[in-house]
Amino acid sequence: MGTYLTFAWAARPATFNEGSYEGIGAEFKDAVTEPGVWYAGMYMQGEKIPREENHVRLSKDKTDAWGIPQLITSIGYEENDNKLVNDFLTQSEEMLHIAGLKKHYKT
């Protein structure tokens, strides 16, 4: 099937508990340590099995603002790629559940 790398993150929204992250010193520290809403997520970077059809090349006629040829990327996805993504979705959902995440959204 192949391998993939998983990234995980967690953050509080820009505002929480009817307040904001603005402030300084002890008052700010006390405010941000209060329980509140957190968001967590994961994403992946997977291995792509080399295929002759998948390639990167420089454009012969399109350039950027500095005259450098634009990069053309041609890649197709197949069954193995879908297996990697599905395995990631299954494994990451399990990890987030064990970590105590209350709502799960797959995108």
N, C-alpha and C positions, 0 to 999 in steps of 0.2 A: 504494500500500500504506500509506503513512504513515511517521511517524518514531517513534523511541523513544530513551530515554536509558538508558545502561548504567552501573551502579555495580559497582565491583570492590572486594574486600576481601581481606585476608590476616591471619591471627593464629595465635599458638601456643596450644595448649590450656592450661587453667588450671594443669596440672602438666606437666612435661616432664623427660625423662631421669631419672626416678625422683626428681625434686626438686619444687620449687615456686617461685613467684615471690616468696616471702617473703625478706626480707633488705634490706640496705642497703650502700652503698659499693662498693668495688672487688670484693669477693667476689660481690656480687649481679650486678654488671656482667659479671664473668667467667662466671658461671653462665648468664646469659641470652644470651650470645653464642656458647655452645656449639651445634654443629649439633643439630638435633632435628626433631621432627614439626611441620609447619605445615599449616594448613588455608587454602584460598583458595576464593573463590566470586564469583559475579556475580548480579545481579538487574536487572530492567528496570522502567521506567515508560514505558508506551506511550501514543500518541495515540489518542483515541477519537473517531471521526467522529460529529459531532452527529446525533441522530435525535430526532424528536418523541416517540417512546416512552420515551426516556431522560430522566429528570428528577429533580430534588431539590425536596422541598417540606416544609413544617412540618406536623406532625400536628395535627389538630383536637382530639383527645381524649387524647393521651399526652404527659405532661410529665416532666421530670427532677425530682430532689429539691428544686430551687429554683423549680419552677413554669414553667420554660422549655420551650416545645414541643419535642418530639423531632424530629430530622431523619429524614425518610424518603427513601431513595435507591432509585430504580428504574432498573436498567440491564440491558440484554441484550447478549450477545456474538454476533458473526456471523463469517462466513468471513474478512473482512479482519483481525479481531482474532487469529484463529488463525494467519494468515500472519505477522503481526508476531511472535507468540510463537515460532513455528517458526524464523523467521529469526534471532531472538535466540539460541535454543538452538544453532543451527548455528554462528553467528559466535562466540558465547562459548566453545563447546567448542573451536573452532579456536584462539582466543586463549590459552586455558588450556593447551592442548597445546603451543603454541609457547613458552609461558612455562615449560614443563617439569613441569607437573602430572602426576603418575603415575597417579592414579585419577580417573575422571570419573563423577559421579553426576548424573543428570537428575531433577529433581523438578518 
